Amino acid sequence: MFSVRKPSIFKHFHPGKAVLLFLVVLFWMALSVGNQIFAQSKKDLEKKKNQIHKEIETTNQLLNQTKKSKSASINQLVMLNKKITYRQELISTIHTELHAVDQELGYVSNNIDSLNKRVSDLKAQYGQMLYYAYKNQSSFSKIMFIFSSANFNQAFKRIKYLRALSDYRMRQRESIAVMQDTLNGKKAKLVDIQQDKKQLLTSQQIEKRQLDNEKKEQVNMLNNLTSKEKKLRGELREKLRQEQVLANRIEDIIRREIESARVASKKRSNNTTTANASPRKIDASNSSSVLANTPESIKLSSDFESNRGHLPWPVEQGMISSSFGRHAHPVWRDVVVNNNGIDINANRGAKARSIFDGKVLRVLLVVDKYAVLVQHGEYFTLYSNLEQVYVKAGDKVITKQPIGLVQTSEDDGKTELHLEIWRGSNKMDPENWIASRR
């Protein structure tokens, strides 16, 4: 049979180009993954920002309640300091968000550049393909290309080749359309991100102005308090004295409870049957272990410990005004406060509630305020500065059960609950046990 020269268009068609659409899809997927990463980061930052806003709002509510008193108080300064800390954290979070937005802007801009180049390359390839197809569009050329085959099998393969080429042109056109749509979407995304950045910058400026005003208020309040230093120092000494009285009583109660449990444990150890029935061996020399001397108390201790970091707050809403341990006084740096627990400012009328199941061990009265000591196996929780008490010694309480009304000071409008957590005779930091608000 006679032979016909292969049309020039076919020398520009390579089998590797058949994977073009697949590569386009992979490219689009890579862009999508990048978008998801930025979206997750923005979501986390937004969540953090919203929580800080809530904390600032709570602090504002508490601060407004105490501002109803005629003069500035240390409690007002503590809450203002807390609000300033929250505000600074909020500004820092916005700054982090701006940095993330700048990164996203760079990422999307690079995507747009890459897409523009890719679209340009695709269009150039497609244009070249159309040009050669136009130059060789004669149906006679295609027919002759088929009829010039050496045999029927080769002719069949050439027909499939021509169809594949036609399909490839269609895929190339579809690829260009997909890329163009993606490019348009990225350009729209870029506009949205730029708008987000503008809003964030505005928000940052507003927060900075608020912070400046709060710092000025802080200076004025400090000056006001300094003018009443003698009176306030006297009140502080009396408050610390009352706290020490309560601390001594609590330590004495826990010590006697441990001693009682140790005596009971020794008696049971003489009874082999009873000792073997115990789920675990009690170490009578361990002040905390000896308190978990029954299967029920062992389970209660284990459950309490397994909820570390997830226990509910002892009030529905509030802010920690004084942390655990030794730290300087917020006004007089020469005064060191040693807090056996944490203090939580709450709204007027707030009720103290048990942070876990347990048994009321004691209800104490210190001057004009009540305190409730609850036992949870080898753990104890103390709730003090209560105006009223709803429970009595021996009562069983459940998680979040109201146990008393938090006292509100008539002098400065402060409603503050004191919370302590003990493991045997060891004081623990309650902040490590109650749930984080973040």
C-alpha positions in Angstrom: 0.0 0.0 0.0 1.1 3.6 -0.6 2.1 5.6 2.5 1.2 9.1 3.5 3.4 11.3 5.7 2.1 11.6 9.3 0.4 15.0 9.8 2.6 17.4 11.6 0.2 17.9 14.5 0.9 14.4 15.7 4.6 15.0 16.3 3.5 17.6 19.0 1.4 15.1 20.9 3.2 13.2 23.6 1.7 10.3 25.6 2.9 12.1 28.8 0.4 14.9 28.2 -2.4 12.6 28.8 -1.8 13.0 32.6 -2.3 16.8 32.4 -5.8 16.8 33.8 -4.6 14.6 36.7 -1.8 17.1 37.4 -4.2 19.9 37.4 -6.4 18.1 39.9 -3.3 17.5 42.1 -2.4 21.2 41.9 -5.9 22.2 42.9 -5.8 19.8 45.8 -2.6 21.3 47.0 -4.2 24.7 47.0 -7.2 23.3 49.0 -4.9 21.9 51.7 -3.2 25.2 52.1 -6.6 26.9 52.5 -7.7 24.4 55.1 -4.5 25.0 57.2 -5.1 28.8 57.2 -8.8 28.3 57.9 -8.0 26.1 60.9 -5.5 28.6 62.2 -7.9 31.5 61.8 -10.7 29.5 63.5 -8.4 28.8 66.5 -7.4 32.4 66.8 -11.0 33.6 66.5 -12.0 31.1 69.3 -9.3 32.5 71.5 -10.3 36.1 70.8 -13.9 35.4 71.6 -13.0 33.8 74.9 -10.8 36.8 75.9 -13.7 39.1 74.9 -15.9 37.1 77.3 -13.3 37.3 80.1 -13.1 41.1 79.6 -16.8 41.4 79.6 -17.0 39.4 82.9 -14.3 41.5 84.4 -16.2 44.7 83.3 -19.4 43.4 85.0 -17.6 42.7 88.3 -15.7 46.0 88.1 -18.9 48.0 87.5 -20.5 46.3 90.6 -17.6 47.4 92.8 -17.5 50.9 91.3 -20.8 51.5 93.0 -18.9 52.0 96.2 -17.9 55.6 97.0 -14.1 55.1 96.8 -11.5 53.1 95.0 -10.6 49.7 96.5 -7.8 47.2 96.2 -10.3 44.8 94.7 -11.1 47.3 91.9 -7.4 47.6 91.2 -7.0 43.9 91.1 -9.8 43.5 88.6 -8.6 46.5 86.5 -5.1 44.9 86.4 -6.8 41.6 85.3 -8.7 43.5 82.6 -5.4 45.1 81.4 -3.8 41.7 81.2 -6.7 40.4 79.2 -6.6 43.4 76.9 -2.9 43.0 76.3 -3.4 39.3 75.5 -6.2 40.3 73.1 -4.0 42.7 71.3 -1.3 40.1 71.1 -3.8 37.6 69.7 -4.9 40.1 67.1 -1.2 40.7 66.2 -0.8 37.0 65.7 -3.9 36.9 63.6 -2.6 39.8 61.5 0.7 37.8 61.0 -1.4 34.8 59.9 -3.4 37.0 57.5 -0.2 38.4 56.0 1.1 34.8 55.5 -2.2 33.9 53.9 -2.0 37.0 51.6 1.5 35.9 50.5 0.3 32.3 50.0 -2.7 33.3 47.9 -0.7 35.9 45.9 1.8 33.1 45.1 -1.1 30.8 44.2 -2.4 33.5 41.8 1.0 34.0 40.2 1.3 30.2 39.8 -2.2 29.9 38.4 -1.6 32.8 36.0 1.5 31.1 34.7 -0.3 27.8 34.5 -3.2 29.2 32.6 -0.9 31.0 30.3 1.0 27.8 29.5 -2.2 25.8 29.0 -3.6 28.5 26.7 -0.3 28.6 24.7 -0.3 24.8 24.4 -3.9 24.7 23.5 -3.5 27.5 20.9 -0.6 25.7 19.4 -2.7 22.5 19.2 -5.5 24.4 17.5 -3.1 25.9 15.0 -1.7 22.6 14.0 -5.2 21.1 13.9 -6.3 23.9 11.6 -3.3 23.4 9.4 -4.1 19.7 9.1 -7.9 19.9 9.3 -8.4 18.2 5.9 -10.5 15.1 6.3 -8.5 13.7 3.4 -5.3 13.9 5.5 -6.9 11.9 8.3 -8.4 9.3 5.9 -5.1 8.9 4.2 -3.3 8.6 7.5 -5.7 5.7 8.4 -5.6 4.0 4.9 -1.8 4.2 4.8 -1.7 1.6 7.6 0.2 -1.6 6.9 -2.6 -3.7 8.2 -6.0 -3.6 9.8 -4.6 -3.7 13.3 -2.5 -0.7 12.6 -5.4 1.1 11.1 -7.5 0.4 14.2 -4.7 1.8 16.4 -4.5 5.0 14.3 -8.2 5.5 14.6 -7.9 5.2 18.4 -4.9 7.6 18.2 -7.0 10.2 16.5 -9.8 9.8 19.0 -7.3 10.1 21.9 -6.0 13.3 20.3 -9.5 14.7 20.1 -10.2 13.7 23.7 -6.9 15.3 24.8 -7.9 18.7 23.2 -11.2 18.5 25.1 -9.4 17.8 28.4 -7.0 20.6 27.7 -9.9 23.0 27.2 -11.5 21.7 30.4 -8.3 22.1 32.3 -8.1 25.7 31.2 -11.6 26.3 32.4 -10.9 24.7 35.8 -7.7 26.7 36.2 -9.5 29.9 35.2 -12.3 29.3 37.7 -9.7 28.5 40.4 -7.9 31.7 39.5 -11.0 33.8 39.8 -11.8 32.2 43.1 -8.4 33.0 44.4 -8.7 36.6 43.3 -12.0 36.9 45.2 -10.3 35.2 48.2 -7.5 37.8 48.1 -10.1 40.6 48.2 -11.7 39.0 51.3 -8.4 38.5 53.1 -7.4 42.1 52.4 -10.8 43.2 53.9 -10.1 40.9 56.9 -6.8 42.6 57.4 -8.3 46.0 57.3 -10.9 45.1 60.0 -8.2 43.5 62.2 -6.1 46.7 62.0 -9.1 48.8 63.0 -9.8 46.4 65.8 -6.2 46.5 67.0 -6.3 50.3 67.1 -9.5 50.3 69.1 -8.1 47.8 71.7 -4.9 49.8 72.0 -6.9 53.0 72.8 -8.9 51.1 75.3 -5.6 49.8 76.9 -4.2 53.3 77.1 -7.4 54.5 78.9 -7.3 51.6 81.3 -3.6 52.2 82.1 -4.5 55.9 82.9 -7.3 54.7 85.2 -4.9 52.3 86.8 -2.5 55.1 87.7 -5.3 57.3 89.1 -6.6 54.3 91.2 -3.1 53.6 92.5 -2.7 57.3 93.6 -6.1 57.1 95.3 -5.2 54.0 97.2 -1.8 55.3 98.2 -3.5 58.2 99.9 -5.4 55.7 102.1 -2.5 53.4 102.7 -2.6 53.4 106.5 -6.2 52.4 106.7 -6.0 49.8 103.9 -2.9 48.2 105.4 -4.7 47.8 108.6 -7.6 46.1 106.9 -5.2 43.9 105.0 -3.5 42.8 108.3 -6.9 41.9 109.7 -7.9 39.9 106.6 -4.6 38.0 106.7 -5.1 37.3 110.4 -8.6 35.8 109.7 -7.2 33.7 106.9 -4.5 32.3 109.1 -7.0 31.4 111.8 -9.1 29.5 109.2 -5.9 27.9 107.8 -4.9 26.7 111.2 -8.4 25.2 111.9 -8.4 23.4 108.5 -5.0 22.0 109.1 -6.0 20.8 112.6 -9.2 19.2 111.2 -7.4 17.4 108.4 -4.6 16.3 110.8 -7.2 14.8 113.2 -9.0 13.2 110.3 -5.8 11.6 109.1 -4.9 10.4 112.6 -8.4 8.9 113.1 -8.1 7.1 109.7 -4.6 5.8 110.7 -5.9 4.4 114.0 -8.8 2.7 112.1 -6.4 1.3 109.5 -4.2 -0.2 112.2 -7.2 -1.8 113.8 -8.3 -3.3 110.5 -4.8 -4.6 109.8 -5.2 -6.8 112.9 -8.2 -8.4 111.2 -6.8 -10.5 108.4 -10.2 -11.1 106.8 -10.9 -7.4 106.6 -7.5 -6.6 105.4 -7.6 -9.1 102.6 -11.0 -7.8 101.5 -9.5 -4.3 100.8 -9.0 -3.6 97.1 -5.5 -2.1 97.8 -3.0 -2.1 100.6 -3.2 1.0 102.7 0.0 2.7 103.6 -0.6 3.9 107.2 2.4 6.2 107.0 1.0 8.0 104.0 -1.3 10.9 105.1 -3.3 10.9 101.9 -3.4 7.1 101.3 -4.6 6.3 104.8 -7.7 8.4 104.1 -8.8 6.1 101.2 -9.5 3.2 103.5 -12.7 1.7 102.0 -13.5 0.6 98.4 -15.9 3.6 98.2 -13.3 6.2 99.3 -10.7 4.6 97.1 -13.0 4.9 94.0 -13.9 8.5 95.0 -10.2 9.5 95.3 -9.5 7.9 91.9 -12.4 9.6 90.2 -11.4 13.0 91.7 -7.9 12.6 90.5 -8.9 11.4 87.0 -10.8 14.7 86.7 -7.8 16.9 87.3 -8.0 19.9 85.0 -11.7 19.2 84.2 -13.4 19.9 87.5 -16.2 22.6 87.3 -15.7 26.1 88.8 -17.1 26.6 92.3 -19.2 29.5 90.9 -21.0 29.7 87.6 -19.2 32.8 86.5 -16.2 34.6 87.8 -12.5 35.5 87.5 -9.5 34.5 89.5 -8.4 37.5 91.5 -5.6 35.9 93.6 -3.6 32.9 92.6 -2.1 30.1 94.7 1.1 30.4 96.7 3.3 33.2 97.6 3.2 36.4 95.6 3.5 40.2 96.0 0.5 42.3 97.0 -1.0 44.1 94.0 -0.4 47.6 95.6 2.4 47.2 98.2 5.2 45.2 96.7 6.8 44.9 100.1 3.9 42.8 101.4 3.9 39.1 100.5 0.6 37.2 100.3 0.7 33.5 100.9 -2.5 32.0 99.5 -3.4 28.4 100.4 -5.9 28.3 97.5 -7.3 30.8 95.0 -9.8 33.7 95.3 -12.5 34.0 92.7 -14.5 37.2 92.1 -18.1 36.5 91.3 -21.4 38.4 90.7 -23.4 39.6 93.6 -25.7 36.8 94.8 -23.4 34.1 93.5 -23.7 30.6 95.0 -20.7 28.4 95.9 -21.1 24.9 94.6 -19.2 21.7 95.2 -16.7 20.9 92.5 -17.1 17.1 93.0 -19.1 14.4 94.8 -18.2 14.1 98.5 -19.2 14.4 102.1 -19.4 17.6 104.2 -16.8 17.2 106.9 -17.2 20.5 108.7 -19.1 23.8 108.6 -17.0 26.5 110.2 -17.6 30.1 111.3 -14.7 32.6 111.3 -15.8 35.9 112.7 -18.8 36.7 110.4 -18.1 34.3 107.5 -18.8 30.6 107.0 -16.5 28.0 105.4 -17.5 24.5 104.3 -14.9 21.6 104.2 -15.9 18.7 101.9 -14.1 15.4 101.8 -13.6 13.4 98.5 -11.8 10.3 99.7 -8.2 11.4 100.3 -8.9 14.8 98.9 -10.5 17.8 100.6 -12.0 21.0 99.1 -12.7 24.2 101.2 -15.2 26.9 100.2 -14.9 30.0 102.4 -16.2 33.6 102.6 -19.8 32.4 102.7 -22.7 34.5 104.0 -25.1 31.5 104.2 -24.7 27.8 104.2 -27.1 25.3 102.7 -25.5 22.1 104.1 -24.4 20.6 107.4 -21.7 18.2 108.5 -22.3 14.6 107.4 -24.3 15.6 104.3 -23.4 14.0 101.0 -23.1 16.5 98.1 -22.9 16.0 94.4 -21.0 17.9 91.7 -22.2 21.5 91.2 -24.6 21.2 94.2 -25.0 24.7 95.8 -23.5 24.7 99.3 -23.8 28.3 100.3 -24.2 32.0 99.3 -21.0 33.9 98.7 -20.7 37.0 100.9 -20.7 40.5 99.3 -18.7 43.2 101.1 -20.7 46.3 101.8 -17.5 48.4 101.8 -16.3 47.8 98.3 -19.0 45.6 96.7 -16.7 42.6 96.4 -18.2 39.2 96.1 -15.3 36.8 96.4 -15.1 33.0 97.0 -12.0 31.4 98.4 -11.3 27.8 97.2 -8.7 25.4 98.5 -7.9 21.8 97.5 -5.9 19.5 99.7 -4.6 16.0 99.2 -4.2 14.7 102.8 -2.2 17.4 104.5 -0.7 18.8 101.2 -2.1 21.9 99.7 -2.7 21.8 95.9 -3.1 24.6 93.4 -6.8 24.7 92.4 -6.0 26.2 89.0 -4.5 22.9 88.0 -7.7 21.1 88.9 -10.6 23.2 87.7 -11.4 23.4 84.0 -9.7 26.1 81.9 -12.0 28.7 80.4 -9.9 28.7 77.2 
